[in-house]
Amino acid sequence: MRAIVVESPSDLRWQDVGDVAAQSGQVVIEVVAAGVNRADLLQAAGNYPPPKGASEVLGLEVSGRIAEVGPDVAGWTVGQPVCALLAGGGYAERVAVPAAQVMPVPDGVELHQAAALPEVACTVWSNLVMTAGLREGHLLLVHGGASGIGTHAVQVAHALGCRVAVTAGSAEKLALCRDLGADLTINYRDEDFVARIAEAGGADVVLDIMGASYLDRNVDALAPDGRLVIIGFQGGIKAELNIGKLLAKRAGVIATGLRMRPVDGPSGKGAIVDEVVERVWPMVADGRVRPIVGADVPITDAAEAHRMLDAGEVAGKILLHIAD
């Protein structure tokens, strides 16, 4: 089979590699499309190795058709259209994945576009609902509201009956967020998000991709009993935390990741996938949530897709087109 091989961060080559086979508890997917995530850029730069035992090939989410079903797998059949959450291996013609991380394609979604859903859906649901307890009536602040994660988070929170505030860096991106259900849009280039959120009563949950550079201001933006969930560190990994502010607000700071979680267990990927299929897929099927795809790039141009993501040129997800 063919897959992307990383020669350097800017030299991603589509070439022959060893084929994959389904082991016990796995299926093999013939890949149609793969989603591009910031973790892929970090791995290509040598800064985010895959978990032990996972594929060295880039790619954390795909859509396609099941090509092989391994031993001890029930409920999946060869030829079935699916999408899947991966620990690696998505930038390839075929990928082996634990059956517990495979999902049916939601009703009304084309197979190709389904590749835009697994990583964002599992990240958003596990962090906002399963971890931070987001519920109807809460105010959610999403940083990077026009990103793949952000556009999905806005829609899910709106569907849950929450008020949604976002930050983004252009009028066009903020307009997209409003179209998706955001109530309060903030241009981080010339507005103080802390002051704007304070006027709205404070955020019950903050979903943050910046890390260190936003830590103190995110705590300031929290409402009493609020939760700050950090899922990225584009603004650095080290900052001083004022515990006194947390005590005064009875607030919490949570840092979580998805890729390194085990498959099994109450907080494992399998449990997250099950909740997403049960709770989020109906939102997709009835149109309350939809995949937002900003660019569709041939797999042979994977390096250009990485450049586009790094430059912030695209709102929503970037997909790599692998097969029809």
C-alpha positions in Angstrom: 0.0 0.0 0.0 1.0 3.7 -0.2 1.3 6.1 2.7 2.8 9.4 3.6 6.4 9.1 4.8 7.9 12.1 6.6 11.3 13.0 5.3 11.1 16.5 6.9 8.3 18.7 8.1 8.0 20.2 4.6 8.8 17.0 2.7 5.9 14.5 3.0 6.2 11.7 0.4 3.4 9.5 -0.9 5.2 6.2 -1.4 5.0 2.4 -1.0 5.2 1.0 2.5 4.4 -2.3 4.1 0.7 -3.3 4.1 -1.4 -3.6 7.3 -3.5 -6.6 8.5 -6.3 -6.8 11.1 -5.1 -8.2 14.4 -7.5 -9.5 17.1 -10.1 -6.8 17.9 -9.2 -4.7 14.8 -10.6 -3.9 11.4 -8.8 -2.7 8.4 -10.3 0.3 6.6 -9.7 1.1 2.9 -9.3 4.9 3.3 -11.2 7.4 1.3 -10.2 10.6 3.2 -8.2 11.6 6.2 -8.5 14.6 8.4 -5.6 16.9 9.1 -5.0 17.9 12.7 -2.4 20.0 14.5 -1.0 16.9 16.1 0.0 15.7 12.7 2.1 18.9 12.2 3.7 18.3 15.6 4.5 14.7 14.8 6.0 15.6 11.4 8.3 18.0 13.2 9.4 15.3 15.6 7.6 16.8 18.6 4.7 14.4 19.2 5.5 10.7 18.8 2.7 8.2 18.5 1.7 6.0 21.5 3.6 2.8 22.0 2.4 0.2 19.4 0.6 2.7 17.2 1.4 3.3 13.5 4.3 5.8 12.8 2.2 7.1 9.8 0.5 10.5 10.4 -3.3 10.7 10.7 -5.7 10.6 13.5 -9.1 10.2 11.7 -10.3 8.7 8.5 -13.4 7.7 6.5 -13.6 4.7 4.2 -14.9 1.2 3.8 -14.1 -1.9 5.9 -11.7 -4.1 4.0 -10.9 -6.7 6.6 -12.4 -7.8 9.9 -10.1 -9.4 12.5 -10.7 -12.1 15.0 -12.9 -11.3 18.0 -14.7 -8.5 16.1 -18.5 -8.4 16.0 -20.9 -5.9 14.4 -18.8 -4.8 11.4 -18.7 -6.3 7.9 -16.5 -6.0 4.9 -17.6 -3.2 2.6 -19.4 -1.2 5.3 -18.9 2.6 5.1 -17.4 3.9 8.4 -15.3 6.6 9.9 -12.8 6.1 12.7 -10.7 7.7 15.5 -7.0 6.6 15.2 -3.9 6.8 17.3 -2.0 7.0 13.9 -1.9 5.7 10.4 -4.6 7.7 8.6 -2.4 9.2 5.8 -2.5 5.9 4.0 -4.5 3.7 1.6 -5.3 1.3 4.4 -5.3 1.5 8.2 -5.8 -1.0 11.0 -7.8 0.3 13.9 -9.4 -1.1 17.1 -13.0 -2.0 16.3 -14.1 0.0 19.4 -12.9 3.2 17.7 -14.9 2.7 14.5 -18.1 4.6 13.9 -20.9 4.4 11.4 -21.1 7.3 9.0 -23.9 9.6 10.3 -27.1 9.8 8.2 -26.9 12.5 5.7 -23.1 12.8 5.6 -21.1 11.9 2.5 -18.5 9.2 3.1 -15.6 11.6 2.1 -16.8 14.4 4.4 -17.2 11.9 7.4 -13.4 12.1 7.8 -13.9 15.6 9.2 -15.9 14.3 12.2 -14.1 11.6 14.4 -11.3 13.6 16.0 -13.4 16.8 16.6 -16.5 15.0 17.8 -14.6 12.9 20.3 -12.4 15.8 21.5 -15.4 18.1 21.9 -17.7 15.7 23.6 -15.2 14.1 25.9 -13.8 17.5 27.1 -16.9 19.6 27.2 -19.6 17.2 28.4 -17.9 14.1 29.9 -15.1 16.1 31.6 -16.3 19.7 32.2 -20.0 19.0 32.6 -21.3 21.4 30.0 -25.0 21.6 30.1 -28.0 23.6 29.0 -27.8 27.3 30.1 -24.1 27.3 30.5 -21.9 29.9 28.8 -19.1 28.3 26.8 -16.1 30.2 25.6 -14.2 28.6 22.7 -10.9 29.9 21.6 -10.2 29.4 17.9 -13.8 29.3 17.2 -13.3 28.9 13.4 -11.0 25.9 13.7 -12.0 22.4 13.1 -12.5 21.8 16.9 -14.1 25.3 17.3 -16.7 25.0 14.6 -17.8 21.6 15.9 -17.8 22.9 19.5 -20.0 25.9 18.6 -22.6 23.7 17.0 -22.7 21.0 19.7 -23.0 23.6 22.5 -25.7 25.5 20.6 -27.6 22.2 20.1 -27.3 21.5 23.9 -28.9 24.8 24.6 -25.8 26.7 25.8 -24.8 30.2 25.1 -21.6 30.3 23.1 -18.8 32.8 22.9 -15.8 32.5 20.5 -12.6 34.2 19.8 -11.2 34.4 16.2 -8.9 36.6 14.2 -10.9 37.9 11.3 -14.4 39.2 10.5 -14.9 36.3 8.1 -14.2 33.7 10.7 -16.3 35.4 13.3 -19.2 35.6 10.7 -18.9 31.8 10.2 -19.1 31.2 14.0 -22.3 33.3 14.2 -23.8 31.3 11.3 -23.0 28.1 13.3 -24.8 29.4 16.4 -22.3 31.6 18.4 -24.0 34.3 20.5 -20.9 36.4 21.2 -18.0 36.8 18.8 -14.7 38.4 19.8 -11.8 39.4 17.6 -8.8 38.6 19.7 -6.6 41.0 17.7 -8.3 44.1 18.9 -10.7 43.1 21.7 -10.3 42.0 25.3 -12.1 38.7 25.6 -11.9 38.8 29.5 -13.9 42.1 29.5 -16.4 40.9 26.9 -17.0 37.6 28.8 -17.3 39.4 32.1 -20.1 41.5 30.6 -21.9 38.3 29.8 -21.5 36.9 33.3 -18.4 34.8 33.0 -17.8 31.5 31.3 -19.0 28.3 32.9 -16.6 26.4 30.6 -13.6 27.6 28.6 -12.2 25.4 25.8 -8.6 26.5 25.2 -6.0 25.7 22.6 -3.4 28.3 23.6 -2.2 27.0 27.0 0.4 29.1 28.8 -0.1 32.5 27.1 -3.9 32.5 27.9 -3.8 30.8 31.3 -4.2 33.8 33.6 -6.8 35.6 31.4 -8.8 32.4 31.0 -9.0 32.0 34.8 -10.2 35.7 35.0 -12.9 34.9 32.4 -14.3 32.0 34.4 -17.6 32.3 36.3 -17.9 30.9 39.8 -17.6 27.1 39.7 -16.2 27.4 36.2 -14.0 24.9 34.4 -11.0 25.7 32.1 -10.2 22.8 29.8 -6.9 23.1 28.0 -6.5 20.9 25.0 -3.6 22.6 23.2 -0.5 24.7 23.9 0.0 26.9 20.8 0.9 29.7 23.3 3.5 27.7 25.3 3.5 25.1 28.1 4.7 27.0 31.1 2.9 29.8 33.0 2.3 30.9 36.6 -1.1 29.9 38.0 -2.7 32.1 40.6 -4.3 29.5 42.9 -6.0 32.3 44.9 -8.1 33.2 41.9 -9.2 29.5 41.6 -10.1 29.3 45.3 -12.1 32.5 45.1 -14.1 31.1 42.2 -14.2 27.5 43.2 -12.9 27.0 39.7 -10.9 24.2 38.1 -8.2 23.9 35.5 -8.1 20.6 33.5 -5.6 19.6 30.9 -6.6 16.6 28.7 -5.6 14.8 25.6 -7.3 12.2 23.4 -4.5 10.4 21.5 -2.8 8.8 24.4 -5.9 7.4 26.1 -6.3 3.6 26.2 -9.0 2.0 24.1 -10.8 0.4 27.0 -12.0 1.8 30.4 -14.6 4.4 31.5 -12.5 7.3 30.1 -11.0 5.3 27.2 -11.5 6.0 23.5 -14.1 3.2 23.1 -16.3 4.8 25.8 -16.0 8.2 24.2 -16.8 6.8 20.7 -19.9 5.1 22.1 -21.2 8.4 23.6 -20.5 10.3 20.5 -22.4 7.8 18.3 -25.3 7.9 20.9 -25.5 11.6 21.6 -23.7 13.5 18.7 -24.6 11.5 15.6 -28.3 12.2 16.0 -27.4 16.0 16.0 -25.6 15.4 12.8 -28.4 13.3 11.3 -31.0 16.0 11.9 -28.8 18.9 10.7 -28.1 20.6 14.0 -24.4 19.8 13.6 -22.6 19.4 10.3 -19.0 18.8 9.3 -17.3 22.1 8.3 -14.7 21.4 5.6 -12.6 24.4 4.5 -10.3 22.6 2.1 -10.0 19.3 0.3 -6.4 18.5 -0.7 -5.0 15.5 -2.7 -2.9 13.3 -0.4 0.1 13.9 -2.6 -0.1 17.6 -1.5 -0.1 16.7 2.2 2.7 19.2 2.9 0.7 22.0 1.5 -2.3 21.0 3.7 0.0 21.2 6.7 1.2 24.6 5.6 -2.4 25.8 5.2 -3.3 24.6 8.7 -0.2 26.1 10.3 -0.8 29.5 8.6 -4.5 29.6 9.8 -5.7 30.1 6.2 -8.6 27.7 6.5 -11.8 27.8 8.6 -13.0 24.4 9.6 -11.3 21.1 8.7 -8.8 20.3 6.1 -9.2 16.9 4.4 -6.8 14.8 2.4 -8.4 13.1 -0.6 -7.0 9.6 -0.9 -9.6 7.6 -2.9 -13.0 7.9 -4.5 
